Amino acid sequence: MHDISNKKQSMLRRYHLGFIYQLHHLLLNFNVIENVALPLLIQKKNKTEAFEQAYNILKDVRIAKKFKHFPSELSGGERQRVAIARALITKPSLVIADEPTGHLDKKNSNHILNLLLQFNCMYGITFLIITHDIAFFKNIPLKMKLKSGKLYKIDH
């Protein structure tokens, strides 16, 4: 990454990376659908198409009914699902997720795990997930452990 220009780094992030932060990092002055559509608008996608895709992915994370709400009007779990939708909207090559289900109840956590696995199969998205949620961890098909700077595959 240090060997490529800032412009190329920006393009890489814009088109190939998605991020799900432990805290949602939504834009407070944008409503839900605007927060989710933003990555597509940054990619210069058609506004109507961007909002249609945003609404569809909001349905995937089960929060479409609140598409006009602002982050301050949502619970922590609802905000997290909006952040997950925003990370997935561009169907990036890699999504880096730090505790993606940390603010979700068990039912929504299971749904999001299944959605991530579905996006992996359908779109070839790779997910790098950092979690302390044992139930979530047990259902991930390929597990790795980072120890002393080395990655190890976990077989159980």
Backbone as a printed PyTorch tensor [residue, N CA C, xyz], in Angstrom:
tensor([[[  0.8240,  -1.1950,   0.0000],
         [  0.0000,   0.0000,   0.0000],
         [  0.8690,   1.2610,   0.0000]],

        [[  2.0250,   1.1850,   0.6500],
         [  2.8850,   2.3680,   0.7110],
         [  3.4850,   2.6970,  -0.6480]],

        [[  3.5170,   1.7220,  -1.5460],
         [  4.1550,   1.9150,  -2.8390],
         [  3.2080,   2.4640,  -3.9050]],

        [[  1.9180,   2.6080,  -3.5810],
         [  1.0050,   3.1470,  -4.5830],
         [  0.5780,   4.5640,  -4.1800]],

        [[  0.2030,   5.3370,  -5.1570],
         [ -0.1390,   6.7430,  -4.9260],
         [ -1.4030,   6.8650,  -4.0630]],

        [[ -1.5690,   8.0540,  -3.4890],
         [ -2.7740,   8.3270,  -2.6930],
         [ -4.0270,   8.1670,  -3.5320]],

        [[ -3.9630,   8.5740,  -4.8030],
         [ -5.1200,   8.4490,  -5.6910],
         [ -5.4780,   6.9810,  -5.9000]],

        [[ -4.4630,   6.1350,  -6.1200],
         [ -4.7330,   4.7090,  -6.3100],
         [ -5.2400,   4.0670,  -5.0250]],

        [[ -4.7290,   4.4990,  -3.8790],
         [ -5.2300,   3.9970,  -2.5980],
         [ -6.7070,   4.3580,  -2.4330]],

        [[ -7.0430,   5.5900,  -2.7850],
         [ -8.4250,   6.0430,  -2.6860],
         [ -9.3280,   5.2330,  -3.6170]],

        [[ -8.8690,   4.9750,  -4.8290],
         [ -9.6570,   4.1880,  -5.7870],
         [ -9.8380,   2.7500,  -5.2910]],

        [[ -8.7980,   2.1980,  -4.6910],
         [ -8.8800,   0.8490,  -4.1400],
         [ -9.9480,   0.7940,  -3.0520]],

        [[ -9.9250,   1.7590,  -2.1360],
         [-10.9340,   1.8000,  -1.0670],
         [-12.3300,   2.0140,  -1.6510]],

        [[-12.4500,   2.8960,  -2.6360],
         [-13.7520,   3.2520,  -3.2030],
         [-14.4160,   2.0830,  -3.9240]],

        [[-13.6310,   1.2810,  -4.6280],
         [-14.2120,   0.2420,  -5.4780],
         [-14.0350,  -1.1890,  -4.9740]],

        [[-13.1210,  -1.4130,  -4.0610],
         [-12.8180,  -2.7980,  -3.6990],
         [-12.8980,  -3.1200,  -2.2070]],

        [[-13.0800,  -2.1150,  -1.3560],
         [-13.1160,  -2.3680,   0.0860],
         [-14.4080,  -1.8580,   0.6970]],

        [[-14.8970,  -2.6130,   1.6640],
         [-16.0200,  -2.1800,   2.4850],
         [-15.5990,  -2.3100,   3.9390]],

        [[-16.1320,  -1.4470,   4.7760],
         [-15.7750,  -1.4710,   6.1910],
         [-17.0320,  -1.4870,   7.0480]],

        [[-17.0300,  -2.3750,   8.0300],
         [-18.0680,  -2.3770,   9.0550],
         [-17.3260,  -2.1300,  10.3610]],

        [[-17.5450,  -0.9620,  10.9160],
         [-16.8550,  -0.5900,  12.1480],
         [-17.6380,  -1.0770,  13.3610]],

        [[-16.9380,  -1.2160,  14.4730],
         [-17.5900,  -1.6260,  15.7120],
         [-18.6630,  -0.6000,  16.0950]],

        [[-18.3560,   0.6510,  15.9270],
         [-19.3500,   1.7070,  16.0570],
         [-19.7320,   2.1010,  14.6390]],

        [[-20.9630,   2.3510,  14.3970],
         [-21.5210,   2.4680,  13.0520],
         [-20.9190,   3.5580,  12.1740]],

        [[-20.5010,   4.6890,  12.7170],
         [-19.9390,   5.8050,  11.9460],
         [-20.8540,   6.2710,  10.8200]],

        [[-22.1250,   6.4030,  11.1060],
         [-23.0670,   6.9430,  10.1230],
         [-22.9810,   8.4630,  10.1330]],

        [[-23.3360,   9.0600,   9.0170],
         [-23.3690,  10.5180,   8.9250],
         [-24.6840,  10.9970,   9.5190]],

        [[-24.6070,  11.7790,  10.5850],
         [-25.7840,  12.1410,  11.3630],
         [-26.7600,  13.0430,  10.6150]],

        [[-26.2770,  13.8260,   9.6510],
         [-27.1430,  14.7330,   8.9010],
         [-27.7570,  14.0760,   7.6690]],

        [[-27.4510,  12.8140,   7.4400],
         [-28.0100,  12.0620,   6.3250],
         [-28.9920,  11.0420,   6.8940]],

        [[-30.0900,  10.8130,   6.1830],
         [-31.0060,   9.7830,   6.6480],
         [-30.4510,   8.4070,   6.2690]],

        [[-31.1740,   7.3690,   6.6380],
         [-30.7030,   5.9940,   6.4510],
         [-30.3800,   5.7010,   4.9900]],

        [[-31.3050,   5.9990,   4.0920],
         [-31.0820,   5.6510,   2.6880],
         [-29.9340,   6.4630,   2.0910]],

        [[-29.7750,   7.6970,   2.5260],
         [-28.6570,   8.5200,   2.0430],
         [-27.3240,   7.9610,   2.5360]],

        [[-27.2710,   7.5270,   3.7950],
         [-26.0510,   6.9150,   4.3340],
         [-25.6670,   5.6840,   3.5270]],

        [[-26.6440,   4.8710,   3.1630],
         [-26.3650,   3.6250,   2.4540],
         [-26.0190,   3.8810,   0.9910]],

        [[-26.6840,   4.8230,   0.3610],
         [-26.4400,   5.1230,  -1.0560],
         [-25.1260,   5.8600,  -1.2860]],

        [[-24.5930,   6.5060,  -0.2740],
         [-23.4170,   7.3640,  -0.4290],
         [-22.2400,   6.7030,  -1.1600]],

        [[-21.8420,   5.4730,  -0.8270],
         [-20.7170,   4.8690,  -1.5660],
         [-20.9710,   4.7650,  -3.0750]],

        [[-22.2080,   4.5140,  -3.4720],
         [-22.5230,   4.4460,  -4.9030],
         [-22.4770,   5.8390,  -5.5360]],

        [[-22.9430,   6.8370,  -4.7980],
         [-22.9080,   8.2060,  -5.3120],
         [-21.4680,   8.6940,  -5.4570]],

        [[-20.6080,   8.2920,  -4.5340],
         [-19.1800,   8.6250,  -4.6320],
         [-18.5650,   7.9800,  -5.8680]],

        [[-19.0890,   6.8080,  -6.2380],
         [-18.6280,   6.1340,  -7.4560],
         [-19.2660,   6.7330,  -8.7120]],

        [[-20.0260,   7.8040,  -8.5420],
         [-20.6790,   8.5140,  -9.6610],
         [-21.7940,   7.7030, -10.3140]],

        [[-22.4400,   6.8350,  -9.5230],
         [-23.5810,   6.0730, -10.0300],
         [-24.7980,   7.0030, -10.1390]],

        [[-25.7200,   6.6360, -10.9880],
         [-26.9600,   7.3530, -11.1650],
         [-27.6930,   7.4190,  -9.8220]],

        [[-28.1840,   8.6050,  -9.4490],
         [-28.8090,   8.8030,  -8.1330],
         [-30.0400,   7.9140,  -7.9450]],

        [[-30.8910,   7.8290,  -8.9530],
         [-32.0950,   6.9930,  -8.8400],
         [-31.7110,   5.5390,  -8.6230]],

        [[-30.7490,   5.0660,  -9.4040],
         [-30.2800,   3.6770,  -9.2790],
         [-29.6300,   3.4400,  -7.9140]],

        [[-28.8430,   4.3980,  -7.4510],
         [-28.1710,   4.2730,  -6.1510],
         [-29.1870,   4.1400,  -5.0280]],

        [[-30.2430,   4.9610,  -5.0670],
         [-31.2510,   4.9090,  -4.0180],
         [-32.0850,   3.6300,  -4.1180]],

        [[-32.3220,   3.1500,  -5.3140],
         [-33.0340,   1.8780,  -5.4780],
         [-32.2140,   0.7210,  -4.9070]],

        [[-30.9340,   0.6980,  -5.2230],
         [-30.0660,  -0.3520,  -4.6800],
         [-29.9680,  -0.2380,  -3.1600]],

        [[-29.9000,   0.9900,  -2.6510],
         [-29.8280,   1.1910,  -1.2030],
         [-31.0860,   0.6520,  -0.5310]],

        [[-32.2340,   0.9390,  -1.1160],
         [-33.4820,   0.4460,  -0.5280],
         [-33.5080,  -1.0860,  -0.5260]],

        [[-33.0580,  -1.6870,  -1.6160],
         [-33.0490,  -3.1530,  -1.6960],
         [-32.1290,  -3.7750,  -0.6590]],

        [[-30.9610,  -3.1920,  -0.4480],
         [-30.0520,  -3.7760,   0.5550],
         [-30.5560,  -3.4940,   1.9680]],

        [[-31.2800,  -2.3950,   2.1430],
         [-31.9130,  -2.1540,   3.4450],
         [-32.9590,  -3.2210,   3.7360]],

        [[-33.6330,  -3.7070,   2.6910],
         [-34.5670,  -4.8280,   2.8770],
         [-33.7840,  -6.0720,   3.3040]],

        [[-32.6030,  -6.2810,   2.7040],
         [-31.7880,  -7.4480,   3.0570],
         [-31.4070,  -7.4570,   4.5300]],

        [[-31.1280,  -6.2770,   5.0980],
         [-30.7370,  -6.2110,   6.5130],
         [-31.9300,  -5.8910,   7.4250]],

        [[-33.1160,  -5.9500,   6.8510],
         [-34.3790,  -5.8280,   7.5850],
         [-34.5660,  -4.4820,   8.2890]],

        [[-34.2760,  -3.4140,   7.5690],
         [-34.5070,  -2.0920,   8.1450],
         [-35.0550,  -1.1000,   7.1240]],

        [[-35.5520,  -1.5950,   5.9960],
         [-36.0570,  -0.7260,   4.9240],
         [-37.1900,   0.1890,   5.3830]],

        [[-37.9920,  -0.2780,   6.3300],
         [-39.1310,   0.5410,   6.7680],
         [-38.6850,   1.8540,   7.4290]],

        [[-37.4230,   1.9460,   7.8060],
         [-36.9140,   3.1650,   8.4560],
         [-35.9800,   3.9570,   7.5320]],

        [[-36.1700,   3.8160,   6.2270],
         [-35.2330,   4.4220,   5.2750],
         [-35.1900,   5.9440,   5.3420]],

        [[-36.2360,   6.5890,   5.8460],
         [-36.2500,   8.0560,   5.9450],
         [-35.7900,   8.5620,   7.3150]],

        [[-35.5470,   7.6630,   8.2480],
         [-35.1290,   8.0540,   9.5910],
         [-33.6660,   8.5050,   9.5830]],

        [[-33.3290,   9.3110,  10.5840],
         [-31.9470,   9.7350,  10.7850],
         [-31.3220,   8.8400,  11.8590]],

        [[-30.0000,   8.7140,  11.8650],
         [-29.3460,   7.8300,  12.8380],
         [-29.7780,   8.0730,  14.2820]],

        [[-30.0210,   9.3230,  14.6450],
         [-30.4200,   9.6200,  16.0260],
         [-31.7820,   9.0250,  16.3830]],

        [[-32.5430,   8.6120,  15.3810],
         [-33.8640,   8.0350,  15.6060],
         [-33.8340,   6.5040,  15.6400]],

        [[-32.6520,   5.9280,  15.5600],
         [-32.5050,   4.4770,  15.4890],
         [-31.8490,   3.9260,  16.7450]],

        [[-32.1180,   2.6610,  17.0230],
         [-31.4150,   1.9730,  18.1130],
         [-29.9980,   1.6420,  17.6570]],

        [[-29.1690,   1.2110,  18.5830],
         [-27.7960,   0.8180,  18.2380],
         [-27.7610,  -0.3170,  17.2230]],

        [[-28.6270,  -1.3050,  17.4030],
         [-28.6780,  -2.4300,  16.4720],
         [-29.1540,  -2.0100,  15.0890]],

        [[-30.1100,  -1.0830,  15.0450],
         [-30.5850,  -0.5830,  13.7530],
         [-29.4810,   0.1930,  13.0430]],

        [[-28.7620,   1.0060,  13.7810],
         [-27.6330,   1.7440,  13.1900],
         [-26.5900,   0.7800,  12.6410]],

        [[-26.3390,  -0.2950,  13.3780],
         [-25.3450,  -1.2700,  12.9310],
         [-25.7830,  -1.9300,  11.6300]],

        [[-27.0600,  -2.2400,  11.5050],
         [-27.5580,  -2.8500,  10.2690],
         [-27.4640,  -1.8760,   9.0940]],

        [[-27.6500,  -0.5920,   9.3520],
         [-27.4610,   0.4140,   8.2950],
         [-25.9970,   0.4360,   7.8730]],

        [[-25.0970,   0.3820,   8.8370],
         [-23.6570,   0.3780,   8.5290],
         [-23.2670,  -0.8670,   7.7270]],

        [[-23.8760,  -1.9930,   8.0440],
         [-23.6070,  -3.2330,   7.3010],
         [-24.1050,  -3.0770,   5.8600]],

        [[-25.3020,  -2.5190,   5.7020],
         [-25.8320,  -2.2900,   4.3490],
         [-24.8990,  -1.3710,   3.5600]],

        [[-24.4060,  -0.3240,   4.1920],
         [-23.4900,   0.6150,   3.5260],
         [-22.2140,  -0.0840,   3.0860]],

        [[-21.7070,  -0.9890,   3.9000],
         [-20.4700,  -1.7050,   3.5510],
         [-20.6710,  -2.6690,   2.3890]],

        [[-21.8800,  -3.1990,   2.2570],
         [-22.1600,  -4.2000,   1.2270],
         [-22.6610,  -3.6150,  -0.0890]],

        [[-23.1220,  -2.3790,  -0.0890],
         [-23.8250,  -1.8110,  -1.2400],
         [-23.0320,  -1.8520,  -2.5370]],

        [[-21.7240,  -1.7020,  -2.4740],
         [-20.9130,  -1.6870,  -3.7010],
         [-20.4440,  -3.0840,  -4.0980]],

        [[-20.7950,  -4.0740,  -3.2870],
         [-20.3340,  -5.4520,  -3.5020],
         [-18.8140,  -5.4750,  -3.6900]],

        [[-18.1080,  -5.0000,  -2.6690],
         [-16.6490,  -4.8920,  -2.7730],
         [-15.9720,  -6.2610,  -2.7750]],

        [[-14.7060,  -6.2750,  -3.1260],
         [-13.9330,  -7.5220,  -3.1150],
         [-13.7050,  -8.0070,  -1.6880]],

        [[-13.4980,  -7.0630,  -0.7730],
         [-13.1710,  -7.3880,   0.6210],
         [-13.9510,  -6.4710,   1.5510]],

        [[-14.5630,  -7.0700,   2.5660],
         [-15.1900,  -6.3020,   3.6440],
         [-14.4350,  -6.6180,   4.9250]],

        [[-13.9480,  -5.5800,   5.5680],
         [-13.2760,  -5.7140,   6.8570],
         [-14.3010,  -5.3270,   7.9200]],

        [[-14.5950,  -6.2660,   8.8150],
         [-15.6690,  -6.0740,   9.7840],
         [-15.1490,  -6.2540,  11.2030]],

        [[-15.2560,  -5.1990,  11.9930],
         [-14.8450,  -5.2350,  13.3940],
         [-16.0990,  -5.3640,  14.2460]],

        [[-16.3200,  -6.5380,  14.7940],
         [-17.4930,  -6.8200,  15.6310],
         [-18.7880,  -6.4090,  14.9190]],

        [[-19.0510,  -6.9570,  13.7280],
         [-20.2090,  -6.5080,  12.9470],
         [-21.5590,  -6.7570,  13.6020]],

        [[-21.6280,  -7.6900,  14.5320],
         [-22.9090,  -7.9940,  15.1760],
         [-22.8990,  -7.6320,  16.6590]],

        [[-21.9380,  -6.8410,  17.0710],
         [-21.7970,  -6.4980,  18.4830],
         [-22.9980,  -5.8090,  19.0940]],

        [[-23.7680,  -5.0900,  18.2920],
         [-24.9340,  -4.3700,  18.8090],
         [-26.2530,  -5.0480,  18.4300]],

        [[-26.1690,  -6.2690,  17.9250],
         [-27.3760,  -6.9450,  17.4540],
         [-27.8290,  -8.0320,  18.4160]],

        [[-29.1380,  -8.2630,  18.4440],
         [-29.6610,  -9.3810,  19.2170],
         [-29.3630, -10.6710,  18.4560]],

        [[-29.6210, -11.8070,  19.0950],
         [-29.2710, -13.1030,  18.5060],
         [-29.9590, -13.3330,  17.1580]],

        [[-31.2300, -13.0020,  17.0640],
         [-31.9800, -13.2210,  15.8270],
         [-31.3650, -12.4170,  14.6680]],

        [[-31.1070, -11.1340,  14.8990],
         [-30.5220, -10.3070,  13.8460],
         [-29.0750, -10.6870,  13.5670]],

        [[-28.3540, -11.1070,  14.5850],
         [-26.9800, -11.5640,  14.3930],
         [-26.9370, -12.7770,  13.4740]],

        [[-27.8230, -13.7350,  13.7080],
         [-27.8900, -14.9200,  12.8490],
         [-28.2740, -14.5480,  11.4200]],

        [[-29.2200, -13.6390,  11.2920],
         [-29.6370, -13.2000,   9.9590],
         [-28.4650, -12.5380,   9.2150]],

        [[-27.7270, -11.6790,   9.9070],
         [-26.5960, -10.9820,   9.2740],
         [-25.5120, -11.9810,   8.8880]],

        [[-25.2190, -12.9450,   9.7420],
         [-24.2290, -13.9650,   9.3850],
         [-24.6530, -14.6800,   8.1090]],

        [[-25.9030, -15.0890,   8.0270],
         [-26.3950, -15.7620,   6.8270],
         [-26.3210, -14.8510,   5.6030]],

        [[-26.6040, -13.5770,   5.7880],
         [-26.5150, -12.6190,   4.6890],
         [-25.0660, -12.4760,   4.2050]],

        [[-24.1200, -12.3930,   5.1340],
         [-22.7040, -12.2840,   4.7530],
         [-22.2550, -13.5240,   3.9920]],

        [[-22.6670, -14.6910,   4.4690],
         [-22.3280, -15.9390,   3.7710],
         [-22.9590, -15.9710,   2.3760]],

        [[-24.1750, -15.4800,   2.2680],
         [-24.8610, -15.4130,   0.9800],
         [-24.1170, -14.4720,   0.0290]],

        [[-23.7060, -13.3060,   0.5200],
         [-22.9720, -12.3550,  -0.3170],
         [-21.6100, -12.9250,  -0.7210]],

        [[-21.0170, -13.7090,   0.1650],
         [-19.7590, -14.3790,  -0.1760],
         [-19.9660, -15.3120,  -1.3620]],

        [[-21.0230, -16.1040,  -1.3150],
         [-21.2930, -17.0540,  -2.4030],
         [-21.7490, -16.3690,  -3.6770]],

        [[-22.6450, -15.4040,  -3.5620],
         [-23.2320, -14.7710,  -4.7450],
         [-22.2780, -13.8180,  -5.4570]],

        [[-21.5060, -13.0580,  -4.6890],
         [-20.6970, -11.9880,  -5.2730],
         [-19.1950, -12.1870,  -5.0790]],

        [[-18.8160, -13.2670,  -4.4010],
         [-17.4040, -13.5360,  -4.1880],
         [-16.7350, -12.5830,  -3.2130]],

        [[-17.5280, -11.9320,  -2.3680],
         [-16.9660, -11.0050,  -1.3860],
         [-16.2430, -11.8040,  -0.3080]],

        [[-15.0360, -11.4020,  -0.0180],
         [-14.2800, -11.9790,   1.0890],
         [-14.5330, -11.1180,   2.3190]],

        [[-14.7460, -11.7610,   3.4470],
         [-14.9880, -11.0520,   4.7020],
         [-13.8670, -11.3440,   5.6770]],

        [[-13.2560, -10.2990,   6.1810],
         [-12.2940, -10.3950,   7.2710],
         [-13.0460,  -9.8980,   8.4960]],

        [[-13.4220, -10.8410,   9.3650],
         [-14.2980, -10.5200,  10.4920],
         [-13.5340, -10.6960,  11.8000]],

        [[-13.5520,  -9.6520,  12.5940],
         [-12.9690,  -9.7060,  13.9290],
         [-14.1510,  -9.7570,  14.8900]],

        [[-14.2030, -10.7980,  15.7280],
         [-15.3400, -10.9320,  16.6320],
         [-14.9460, -11.6460,  17.9200]],

        [[-15.6890, -11.3110,  18.9680],
         [-15.6050, -12.0330,  20.2320],
         [-16.8640, -12.8670,  20.4470]],

        [[-17.7940, -12.7850,  19.5110],
         [-19.0680, -13.4920,  19.6050],
         [-18.8500, -14.9600,  19.2430]],

        [[-18.8170, -15.8200,  20.2450],
         [-18.5110, -17.2470,  20.0520],
         [-19.5350, -17.9140,  19.1340]],

        [[-20.8280, -17.6080,  19.3120],
         [-21.8640, -18.2220,  18.4660],
         [-21.6610, -17.8140,  17.0050]],

        [[-21.3640, -16.5560,  16.7660],
         [-21.1080, -16.0650,  15.4100],
         [-19.8660, -16.7560,  14.8450]],

        [[-18.8190, -16.8100,  15.6530],
         [-17.5490, -17.4160,  15.2530],
         [-17.7160, -18.8810,  14.8450]],

        [[-18.5030, -19.6310,  15.6070],
         [-18.6770, -21.0650,  15.3370],
         [-19.3110, -21.3300,  13.9780]],

        [[-20.0760, -20.3730,  13.4620],
         [-20.7890, -20.5690,  12.2040],
         [-20.0260, -20.0560,  10.9760]],

        [[-18.8480, -19.5470,  11.1660],
         [-18.0370, -19.0730,  10.0450],
         [-17.2640, -20.2740,   9.4870]],

        [[-17.3590, -20.5190,   8.1730],
         [-16.7560, -21.7360,   7.6140],
         [-15.2220, -21.7850,   7.6490]],

        [[-14.5410, -20.6890,   7.4270],
         [-13.0730, -20.6800,   7.4540],
         [-12.6330, -19.7370,   8.5480]],

        [[-11.9050, -20.2750,   9.5050],
         [-11.4660, -19.4820,  10.6480],
         [ -9.9470, -19.4460,  10.6770]],

        [[ -9.4190, -18.2690,  10.9840],
         [ -7.9810, -18.0850,  11.0940],
         [ -7.7050, -17.3940,  12.4230]],

        [[ -6.5240, -17.6210,  12.9210],
         [ -6.1060, -16.9830,  14.1600],
         [ -4.7940, -16.2620,  13.8950]],

        [[ -4.6900, -15.0500,  14.3720],
         [ -3.4580, -14.2790,  14.2580],
         [ -2.7250, -14.3770,  15.5810]],

        [[ -1.5160, -14.9280,  15.5220],
         [ -0.7250, -15.0760,  16.7320],
         [  0.7250, -14.7470,  16.4010]],

        [[  1.2750, -13.8170,  17.1380],
         [  2.6710, -13.3900,  16.9430],
         [  2.9450, -13.0130,  15.4940]],

        [[  1.9820, -12.3300,  14.8770],
         [  2.1660, -11.8500,  13.5120],
         [  1.9870, -12.8930,  12.4270]],

        [[  1.5570, -14.1110,  12.7750],
         [  1.3520, -15.1590,  11.7830],
         [ -0.0980, -15.6320,  11.8140]],

        [[ -0.6070, -15.9730,  10.6140],
         [ -1.9650, -16.4840,  10.5040],
         [ -1.9510, -18.0080,  10.5310]],

        [[ -2.8770, -18.5590,  11.2990],
         [ -3.0330, -20.0020,  11.4010],
         [ -4.4740, -20.3680,  11.1240]],

        [[ -4.6850, -21.4290,  10.3590],
         [ -6.0360, -21.9240,  10.1310],
         [ -6.4830, -22.6890,  11.3620]],

        [[ -7.7400, -22.4530,  11.7500],
         [ -8.3220, -23.1560,  12.8980],
         [ -9.2520, -24.2120,  12.3270]],

        [[ -9.0730, -25.4470,  12.7150],
         [ -9.8510, -26.5600,  12.1550],
         [-11.1210, -26.8840,  12.9350]],

        [[-11.3490, -26.2810,  14.0620],
         [-12.5620, -26.6090,  14.8270],
         [-13.4980, -25.4480,  14.9260]]])
